[in-house]
Structure formats: structure tokens, C-alpha cells
């Protein structure tokens, strides 16, 4: 299966404190661990690429799109958003990571505010598996710890998920629905909270396994053509 890992990768993600953790950008780290799985071929794309990295040609060869964005959400054009949303509705899988809760495709697909409260205090988070038996939790323990992460807290401005797969507790006392699934027409969508850019979260073995599992879960069973309705329906029975 073909995966595209998209990252805004602007100057904010090239600064020293991020580059120390992800020297080639976190999209390359994510693609590297995805490519260790023999069933996955992962490529990367960034905002500065032609057509913002997400041309029709790229999307033609994308079964699952992984999205990381933070401070440049507003620079993603309406045309790019439309191409992505259209592909998800036609079957492409979509994984939104961390601050992608405020990305334009996330808000469009969910029809939501994405509101939450946050705290950058490098605090400990304990992530609980809330949906044992779900394909995304295969091989994932009942709970695991990330020593240093940004805190995201409820209330989370999303529609009721198809399933809440993970719930996180943070050292400061907050809780958050940190792994949630949705179905948008033909496409499967997963949001996963960990992954602040100055924390080594995507080097964490269990986090990597969750993302690999999520990509496999989101692989389309079928992809369909354009969803417009060019023809009025003819009756199948005598009227
Ligand atoms: Zn963050």
C-alpha cells in the first residue's frame, strides 16, 4: 500500500530545537518507520512542493495520507483542501496527527471546531487503550507512558467518534480522547494526539506501532470515482 506523509515543514519546524529531534523533519522520521513494514511504501510531501505536495498525481498514488501541521494551517489552499477531502470521501484513508486537529481538512471533514485546551509543559502522559480488539490496538499494551508531551485536554470539539480508541491522562490532571476514528463516506479517518515537534514522540516504539496499525486499518477496501451525480435515476420497475 502507498502512504504519503505530509508535513507543513515551514521555518518553524526547521528551527534548532525541532531539528535536534527530527533532523530531516518529522515527516521523514514517520516515513522511515512506516517503510520498515514490508506492506507499506511511504513517501513524503511538504507544503513548499508544487501544488502544496498534494497534486492529483500524488493523490492517485496515495492509499492513506498522514497529516502533520501546526502553524501554517492557514497557508493550505482551499484547492488543496478540496482535493484531499474529495479523496477521503472516495475512500482514501486519512491519519491526522497531533496539532492537525486544527488543520483545514480535519475541520472540513468533521464539520467541527476542533477546540481544546493545551499546555506546553513537557509533562508525562499515560495513554490508555479504550477499544481493545480494535485493529489499531493490535500489539499495543493496555496503557503506556510518554515521558514528555504537550498536553491536550477535553472538552475536545469533535462530533461523537465512531470509536474512541485511546484516552490519555496527563500529569497536570487533564484527560483527552487521544485516539478517535471516523468514517467519512468511503474513507476511514483516525486522529492521534501525541507528537509535539520538540518531543521525541515519533521515536517511541509504541507510538510508531499505533501509527503503522492505523495506516493499515485506514487502507481503503474500495476507492470510487468522482462523487458527482451526472444522471437522473431511471426507474427499475414500471411506474
Ligand atoms: Zn504541539
Boltz pocket constraint, residues with backbone or C-beta under 6 A from the ligand:
constraints:
  - pocket:
      binder: B
      contacts: [[A, 98], [A, 99], [A, 150], [A, 195], [A, 196], [A, 197]]
      max_distance: 6.0
